[in-house]
Amino acid sequence: MDLRLAGRTYVVTGASSGVGLTTVALLLEEGANVAACARDGTRLADAVERLPGSERVTTFACDVLDAASVREFVAHAGERFGGIDGVVNNAGRSLLARWDETTDEQWRAELDLKLFGVLNPVRAAVPWLSRSDSAAVVNVNAILARQPETRLAATSAARAALLNLSATLSEELAAGGIRVNSVCLGLVDTGQWRRRYESSDTADSFQQWSAHLAADRGISLGRLGDAEEVAYPIVSLLSPRASYITGATVDVGGGVARYM
C-alpha cells in the first residue's frame, strides 16, 4: 500500500539507533524526506549514511531539552526541504529504580525529558505543520503510561504525564489540522536487552533467555518486539491515509497490557 508519504518531510528525534533510526529508514523507503536529530551528531550521521535514500536525510546534533537548539534544528529542516509534514518525538530513556530509590533530581529529570522532550519540538514545528495539508505528530511512549511498574516508578509517572499531554495536544491542535497520536511500546529489543543478555551468566541462547523474560513480564506473544514492529505503526499514523485518527494510542507490546 502506498502511504502517500513520498515528497513529504518528517522530523524524527532520538534517531541515532533503535526505533528512531528504524523509523527514519522506513520513511526513506516510502520516499519521504527526513530531518533527524540526536545528541551525538557524529553517531547519527554515521548511522544514517548507511541507509538507502540517505541523500534525503539531513542530520543535526540536538538535545531536545534545549529549546533554542530544537528551534534551530526544526528551522533548518523546514528551510532545507521547504516545509514539515510531521514530527516523531522519540527521544527518551528509562530509569530503573523504585520510588524510594529515586532522588528528587531524578524525578525532575524524568518529567523534564518526557514532557519538554515533546513540548520543545512541537512548539518549534507548529508554524511549519500548520502549512501542511496532512500534518501529524506521533509521540513514542510506553505501556508504562497506563500500566506502571514499581521497578520504573519515575519513568512510569512521567510516561503517564506524557500520555495526558498528548491527549491535550490532540484537542488543542486539531483546529489547525494537526493530528496527534501516541504509540506505546512494551519490551522491544533495540540493543539494550541483547547487551543485558551478553552480560549475564546464562547458558541459554538469546531466544531462550528472552522467552523467559517475556514470560516473566506477561507478554502474551512470548517474545520481545523489534524496532521495525514499532516503526511501522509510527509511520502509518503519519500517513495521510490515517487522516481521521487523532488522540489515539496504539499499543505495541505483544499483549502485555492488562488495563481496560
Residue pairs with C-beta under 8 A, 6 or more apart in sequence:
1 241
3 30
3 235
3 236
3 238
3 239
3 240
3 241
4 134
4 239
4 240
4 241
5 27
5 30
5 31
5 32
5 235
5 238
5 239
5 240
6 30
6 31
6 32
7 31
7 32
7 33
8 32
8 33
8 85
8 86
8 132
8 134
9 32
9 33
9 34
9 35
9 77
9 78
9 81
9 82
9 83
9 84
9 85
9 86
10 27
10 32
10 33
10 34
10 35
10 84
10 85
10 86
10 87
10 88
10 238
11 34
11 35
11 36
11 37
11 73
11 74
11 77
11 84
11 86
11 87
11 88
11 121
11 125
12 20
12 23
12 24
12 27
12 34
12 35
12 36
12 37
12 87
12 88
12 90
13 20
13 37
13 38
13 62
13 64
13 87
13 88
13 89
13 90
13 91
13 117
13 121
14 20
14 37
14 38
14 64
14 90
14 91
14 92
14 140
15 21
15 23
15 24
15 34
15 36
15 37
15 38
15 44
15 47
15 48
15 59
15 90
16 36
16 38
16 40
16 43
16 44
16 47
17 43
17 47
17 190
17 191
18 188
18 190
18 191
18 227
19 90
19 140
19 185
19 188
19 190
19 227
19 230
19 231
19 234
20 36
20 38
20 88
20 90
20 91
21 47
21 48
21 51
21 227
22 227
22 228
22 230
22 231
23 88
23 90
23 230
23 231
23 234
23 235
24 34
24 36
24 48
24 51
24 57
25 51
25 52
25 231
26 228
26 231
26 232
26 234
26 235
27 34
27 235
27 238
28 34
28 51
28 52
28 53
28 54
28 56
28 57
29 52
29 53
30 235
31 53
32 56
33 56
33 57
33 81
34 56
34 57
34 58
35 57
35 58
35 59
35 60
35 73
35 74
35 76
35 77
35 80
35 81
35 84
36 44
36 48
36 57
36 58
36 59
36 60
37 44
37 59
37 60
37 61
37 62
37 64
37 73
38 44
38 59
38 61
38 62
38 91
39 61
39 62
39 63
40 61
41 59
41 60
41 61
41 62
42 61
44 59
44 61
45 59
48 54
48 57
48 59
51 57
58 76
58 77
58 80
58 81
60 72
60 73
60 76
60 77
62 69
62 70
62 72
62 73
63 69
64 70
64 89
64 91
64 113
64 116
64 117
64 120
64 121
65 112
65 113
65 116
65 117
65 120
66 120
67 116
67 120
67 123
67 124
70 120
70 121
70 124
71 120
71 124
73 124
74 84
74 121
74 124
74 125
74 128
75 124
77 84
77 128
78 84
78 128
83 128
83 131
83 132
84 125
84 128
84 129
84 132
85 129
85 132
85 134
85 135
85 136
85 238
86 129
86 132
86 135
86 136
86 137
86 138
86 238
87 121
87 122
87 125
87 129
87 136
87 137
87 138
88 137
88 138
88 140
88 234
88 238
89 117
89 118
89 121
89 122
89 137
89 138
89 139
89 140
90 140
91 113
91 117
92 113
92 114
92 117
92 140
93 113
94 142
94 152
94 155
95 102
95 106
95 109
95 110
95 152
95 154
95 155
96 151
96 152
97 106
97 151
97 152
97 153
97 154
98 150
98 151
98 153
99 150
99 153
99 154
102 153
102 154
106 154
107 154
107 157
110 154
110 155
110 157
110 158
111 154
111 157
111 158
111 161
113 158
114 155
114 158
114 159
114 161
114 162
115 158
115 161
115 162
115 165
118 139
118 162
118 165
118 166
119 165
122 137
122 169
125 137
126 173
126 176
126 178
129 135
129 137
129 173
129 176
129 178
130 176
130 177
130 178
132 177
133 177
133 240
134 240
134 243
135 176
135 177
135 178
135 179
136 178
136 179
136 180
136 181
136 237
136 238
136 239
136 242
137 169
137 173
137 178
137 179
137 180
137 181
138 180
138 181
138 182
138 183
138 234
138 237
138 238
139 162
139 166
139 180
139 181
139 182
139 183
140 182
140 183
140 185
140 230
140 234
141 159
141 162
141 163
141 166
141 182
141 183
141 184
141 185
141 249
142 155
142 159
142 184
142 185
142 186
143 184
143 185
143 186
143 251
143 253
143 256
143 257
144 152
144 155
144 156
144 159
144 160
145 156
145 159
145 160
145 162
145 163
145 182
145 184
146 160
146 163
146 184
146 257
146 259
147 256
147 257
147 258
147 259
148 156
148 157
148 159
148 160
149 156
162 182
163 182
163 184
163 249
166 180
166 181
166 182
166 247
166 249
167 247
169 180
170 179
170 180
170 181
170 246
170 247
171 247
173 179
173 180
174 246
179 237
179 242
179 243
179 245
179 246
180 246
180 247
181 237
181 242
181 245
181 246
181 247
181 248
181 249
181 250
182 248
182 249
182 250
183 230
183 233
183 234
183 237
183 249
183 250
183 252
184 249
184 250
184 251
184 252
184 253
185 225
185 230
185 251
185 252
185 253
186 217
186 219
186 225
186 251
186 252
186 253
186 254
186 256
186 257
187 193
187 213
187 214
187 217
187 219
187 224
187 225
187 253
187 254
187 256
188 224
188 225
188 226
188 227
188 229
188 230
188 252
189 210
189 224
189 225
189 226
189 227
190 226
190 227
193 210
193 213
193 224
194 206
197 206
197 209
197 210
200 209
202 209
204 212
207 223
210 223
210 224
211 222
211 223
213 224
214 221
214 222
214 223
214 224
214 254
215 222
217 256
218 256
218 258
219 253
219 254
219 255
219 256
220 254
220 255
220 256
221 254
221 255
222 254
223 254
224 254
225 252
225 253
225 254
229 252
230 252
233 250
233 252
236 242
237 245
237 248
237 250
251 257
